[in-house]
Amino acid sequence: MTATFAVFEALRQSDPPEFDRVSDNQTAVEGDPSITLECTAIGEPPPNITWTRVLDNCSDSNVLFTGEQFVLDSNRSSIGIYRCTAFNGIGNAANHSISVDVNYEPENIVLMVNDSNVCKDDVISITCSADGKPSVHTYQLFENDTQVNDSEIDGVWKRTMSAQGNFTYRCVANNTVGTSDNNVTVNGNV
């Protein structure tokens, strides 16, 4: 009877792992301070926490870190889904997934003019595009540092050359993270 009581007592003091605090999905800006993911769990005996990355085929990577807090750099290589697993040898392991996203300012700005050598009264077409996360929401065009406001479609302008000389066009791409710009020069001939 004593041996049965000892087994019963051991089972009564064993609890499978259960999370008591986990991080929400995280969105950071590239270059910000590091991203800290957290998973804490209770159970008896106390569970071990391991971190893996969920791969494209939905399987887990090798263990990246062991511990309650996993710290990532705020750069695009950190974008993905991370899984914390709590296991103490009792019952099934507990799992929790956290999505990490990293936003960045516009880059790879392409500013194109259909002709860089034009005559007076010629109409030129100027287009501007850029990559960014989140997507670029507005483009601005400046002609010799004066803003041009006649865009019919965001990122596309038509200009009638009314004078001769060199004209510098600068496109500014904007998203919620920041702005970036690029220049092109057009030569206006008589």
C-alpha positions as CSV (number, residue, x, y, z in Angstrom):
1,M,0.0,0.0,0.0
2,T,2.9,2.3,0.7
3,A,4.4,1.9,-2.7
4,T,1.0,2.6,-4.4
5,F,0.6,5.7,-2.3
6,A,4.1,6.9,-3.3
7,V,3.3,6.4,-7.0
8,F,0.0,8.3,-6.5
9,E,1.7,11.1,-4.6
10,A,4.4,11.4,-7.4
11,L,1.7,11.5,-10.1
12,R,-0.3,14.1,-8.1
13,Q,2.8,16.4,-7.9
14,S,3.4,16.1,-11.7
15,D,1.7,18.6,-14.0
16,P,2.1,18.9,-17.7
17,P,3.5,22.3,-19.0
18,E,1.1,25.2,-19.5
19,F,2.0,28.7,-20.7
20,D,1.3,31.5,-18.3
21,R,2.7,34.4,-20.4
22,V,3.5,34.6,-24.1
23,S,4.5,37.5,-26.4
24,D,2.0,38.8,-29.0
25,N,2.9,39.0,-32.7
26,Q,5.7,41.6,-33.1
27,T,6.2,44.3,-35.7
28,A,9.4,46.3,-35.6
29,V,11.1,48.9,-37.7
30,E,14.5,47.9,-39.3
31,G,17.3,49.3,-37.1
32,D,15.1,49.7,-34.0
33,P,16.4,48.1,-30.8
34,S,16.2,44.3,-30.7
35,I,13.0,42.3,-30.7
36,T,12.4,40.2,-27.5
37,L,10.1,37.2,-27.7
38,E,8.9,35.7,-24.4
39,C,7.3,32.5,-23.3
40,T,7.0,31.4,-19.7
41,A,5.3,28.2,-18.6
42,I,4.3,26.5,-15.4
43,G,4.3,22.7,-14.7
44,E,5.8,20.2,-12.3
45,P,8.6,19.6,-12.8
46,P,9.3,23.1,-14.2
47,P,9.3,22.9,-18.0
48,N,12.2,23.7,-20.3
49,I,11.5,26.3,-23.1
50,T,13.0,25.9,-26.5
51,W,12.7,28.2,-29.6
52,T,12.6,27.2,-33.2
53,R,11.7,28.9,-36.5
54,V,8.7,27.6,-38.5
55,L,10.0,26.8,-42.0
56,D,8.2,27.3,-45.3
57,N,7.1,23.6,-45.2
58,C,5.6,24.2,-41.7
59,S,8.2,22.1,-40.0
60,D,10.5,23.5,-37.3
61,S,14.1,24.4,-37.6
62,N,16.7,23.1,-35.2
63,V,16.6,24.6,-31.8
64,L,17.7,28.2,-32.0
65,F,17.7,29.0,-28.3
66,T,16.8,27.6,-24.9
67,G,15.2,29.9,-22.3
68,E,12.2,32.1,-21.7
69,Q,13.3,35.1,-23.7
70,F,14.6,34.9,-27.2
71,V,16.2,38.1,-28.7
72,L,16.3,38.9,-32.4
73,D,17.9,41.7,-34.4
74,S,15.5,44.2,-35.9
75,N,16.3,43.4,-39.5
76,R,14.6,41.6,-42.4
77,S,16.4,38.4,-41.8
78,S,14.3,38.1,-38.6
79,I,11.0,38.1,-40.5
80,G,9.2,34.8,-39.9
81,I,7.3,32.7,-37.4
82,Y,8.9,31.5,-34.2
83,R,7.7,28.7,-32.0
84,C,8.3,28.3,-28.3
85,T,7.9,24.8,-26.9
86,A,7.5,24.0,-23.2
87,F,8.2,20.4,-22.1
88,N,8.8,18.8,-18.8
89,G,8.4,15.1,-19.6
90,I,4.8,15.0,-18.4
91,G,2.1,14.8,-20.9
92,N,2.3,16.6,-24.2
93,A,4.6,19.6,-24.9
94,A,2.9,23.0,-25.1
95,N,3.6,25.1,-28.2
96,H,3.0,28.8,-29.1
97,S,3.8,30.5,-32.3
98,I,4.7,34.2,-32.7
99,S,4.9,36.1,-36.0
100,V,7.7,38.6,-36.4
101,D,7.5,41.3,-39.1
102,V,10.0,44.1,-39.8
103,N,9.1,47.3,-41.7
104,Y,11.6,49.4,-43.6
105,E,11.6,52.8,-45.4
106,P,11.3,53.1,-49.2
107,E,14.3,51.8,-51.2
108,N,15.3,50.9,-54.7
109,I,13.7,54.1,-56.0
110,V,13.4,54.0,-59.8
111,L,12.9,57.5,-61.4
112,M,12.5,57.3,-65.1
113,V,12.0,60.1,-67.7
114,N,11.0,59.0,-71.2
115,D,13.6,61.4,-72.7
116,S,16.5,63.3,-71.0
117,N,17.2,65.6,-73.9
118,V,14.1,67.6,-75.0
119,C,13.1,70.7,-76.8
120,K,10.8,73.6,-75.7
121,D,7.1,72.5,-75.7
122,D,8.0,68.8,-75.6
123,V,6.0,66.8,-73.2
124,I,8.0,64.4,-71.0
125,S,6.6,61.6,-68.9
126,I,8.2,61.0,-65.5
127,T,7.5,57.9,-63.4
128,C,8.7,57.0,-60.0
129,S,8.4,53.7,-58.1
130,A,10.0,52.2,-55.0
131,D,10.0,49.2,-52.7
132,G,9.1,49.5,-49.0
133,K,7.3,47.8,-46.2
134,P,4.6,48.8,-45.7
135,S,4.1,49.8,-49.3
136,V,4.8,53.3,-50.4
137,H,1.7,55.4,-50.0
138,T,2.7,58.6,-51.7
139,Y,5.2,60.0,-54.2
140,Q,6.2,63.6,-54.5
141,L,8.0,65.2,-57.5
142,F,10.2,68.3,-57.3
143,E,11.4,70.2,-60.3
144,N,14.5,72.2,-59.3
145,D,13.4,71.9,-55.6
146,T,9.8,73.2,-56.4
147,Q,7.1,70.6,-55.8
148,V,5.1,69.6,-58.8
149,N,1.4,69.0,-58.0
150,D,-0.1,67.8,-61.3
151,S,0.1,64.0,-60.9
152,E,-2.8,62.2,-62.4
153,I,-1.7,58.8,-61.1
154,D,0.4,58.6,-57.9
155,G,4.0,58.2,-59.2
156,V,3.4,59.4,-62.8
157,W,3.7,63.0,-64.1
158,K,3.6,64.7,-67.5
159,R,5.5,68.0,-67.9
160,T,5.6,70.4,-70.8
161,M,9.1,71.8,-71.1
162,S,8.5,75.6,-71.2
163,A,12.2,76.8,-71.1
164,Q,15.7,75.7,-71.8
165,G,18.3,74.7,-69.4
166,N,19.0,71.8,-67.0
167,F,16.1,70.6,-64.9
168,T,16.7,68.4,-61.9
169,Y,13.7,66.2,-61.0
170,R,13.7,64.6,-57.5
171,C,11.1,61.9,-56.5
172,V,10.4,61.4,-52.8
173,A,8.8,58.1,-51.9
174,N,6.9,58.0,-48.5
175,N,5.7,55.2,-46.3
176,T,4.8,55.1,-42.6
177,V,8.5,54.3,-41.7
178,G,10.2,57.1,-43.6
179,T,11.1,58.7,-46.9
180,S,13.8,58.2,-49.6
181,D,14.5,60.1,-52.8
182,N,16.3,59.9,-56.1
183,N,17.2,62.5,-58.8
184,V,17.4,62.7,-62.6
185,T,18.4,65.6,-64.8
186,V,16.7,66.6,-68.0
187,N,18.4,68.9,-70.6
188,G,15.9,71.4,-72.1
189,N,17.1,72.8,-75.5
190,V,15.6,75.6,-77.5
